[in-house]
Amino acid sequence: MATQQTLKVTLVRSPIGTKESHRATVRGLGLRKIRSVRELQDTPEVRGMINKISYLVKILD
């Protein structure tokens, strides 16, 4: 049984002052405060969300 790959994503910039859809994407990823970290499944949907708000988040190893 193959294990699903995960990504660690951290919020590095505040979403204040960004588009409403970008703020909703940050919340959709489960990120709340700056430097909050979430471990998410590596799926095309999550990759797309990260790509949309790439200037707000950082992917950790």
N, C-alpha and C positions, 0 to 999 in steps of 0.2 A: 504494500500500500504506500503510495507516494505521499509525502508530506507537502502541504501547501507552503509556498514561499511567503515570507512576510517582509514588510518594509517598516522601518522605524522612522516616523515623521515627526518633526518638532516645529512648532510655530516660532519664528524668529522675528517677525515684524507684526505690529498691531494692524488688525483689519479696519480700524477706525479710519474713515475718510475714503474707503475703497467702495467699489460698486456693491450694491445690495446682493447681487448674485454671488460675488466673491465672498462676502461675509457669510452667506448661506452655505457656501461650499466649505469654508473653514469649520463651521458648526457641524456640517454633514460628515466631515472626517473625524469629528469628536474632539477637536482642539478647542480649548477654552482660553487659557491664559498664555501669555508669552512664555516660552521655554517649556510648555506642556508637551509631552511625548506620547504618541500612540503607536501601537504595533498593529499594522493593518495587513490584510491579505493582499498579495500582489496579483491584482486582477486588472484587466483593461479599464474597467470603470474607475477604480481607485487611481490608476495611473493618469487617466484623463482629468480627474479632479485635481491631482497634484500638479499636473501640467498647467491647468487653468490658473492656479494661485502659486505658481513656482516662485514668484518674487516675495512671497510671505512665509514660505516653509523651507525646510532643509531636510534632506533625506540622510539619516545616519546609517553607518554600517552595521 
